Amino acid sequence: MRIPSLIDNMLIVMIDSIAYDYVKLVLEEEFFRTYLRFSNHGILHYELTNILEICAPLIKGLNEDDRFLKYEVIGTIAAYLQED
């Protein structure tokens, strides 16, 4: 059994950070009013974390240039927002 190294942990954090930034960018670009509302109420990080959790299967192997990925993320965010 292999024990995760510090480098492995750093890579996981970097990937999570890139995915978080990507979802934040999509939310800001495509759902600007909602983005501002979340930001103004101080719940942006909380909501982004929830959205990222449901987007996780989509974001494996993130390729920011994949327009179909962006459409999938937009659809997932829209569905999440309708649940509120």
N, C-alpha and C positions, 0 to 999 in steps of 0.2 A: 504494500500500500504506500502510495506517495503522499508525503505531507506537503500541502500547498506552501510554496515559497513566498517570500516578500514580493518578488517580481510578479508572481501569479496574482497576488492580491492587488498589487498596483495596477495591473492590466485590467482586472475586473472593475476597479474603481474608475479607471479611465473610460472604459467602454460604457459603464453606467452613466458617467458624466456626459459623454458624447450623446448618448440616447436621450438623456434628460434635456440637454440643450436643443436637440433636434425637435423633440415634442414641444418644448417651450416656444421655439421659433414657429412651428406650424400653428400652434394655438394663437400666437400673437398675430401672424399673418392672416389666418383664415377666420378667426373668431375674436377680432380685436376688442369689441365691446365686452365680451366675456372675460378676456384677458385683463382688461382694465378693471373690471368689477372685482375679479379675484385679487388683483394686485391692491386695489384700494381698500379691500376688506381684510387684507393681510393673510389671505388663505391661498395665495398663488402656489407656494411650495407644496402645501398639502394636496391641492387639486392636481398639480402636475405629477406628484408621486402616485396618486390614484390612477391617473390616466396612463402613466408610464407602466404601471403594473398590468393593466389590461392590454396595453400595446406590446408588451414584452415578446410574445410569440412572433409578432410582425417584425420586430426590430433586430432579431438575431441576425448577425452578419450585416449590420447597417451599411447601406450604400446610399448616401444622401442624394446622389444623382438619380436614383431610381424613382421616376415620377409615379409609378404604380404604388410604390411604398407610401409616398406622400398621400395618394388618394385613399389608401387603406387606413392610414393614420387619421386623415380628415373624417372619414366615415366612422371610425371608432370613437373619435372625440365627439362627433355629432350625436352618436348613440348615447354616450356617457352623459352629455349635457341634457338630453331629453329625459333621462332618468331622474334628474333633480326635481 
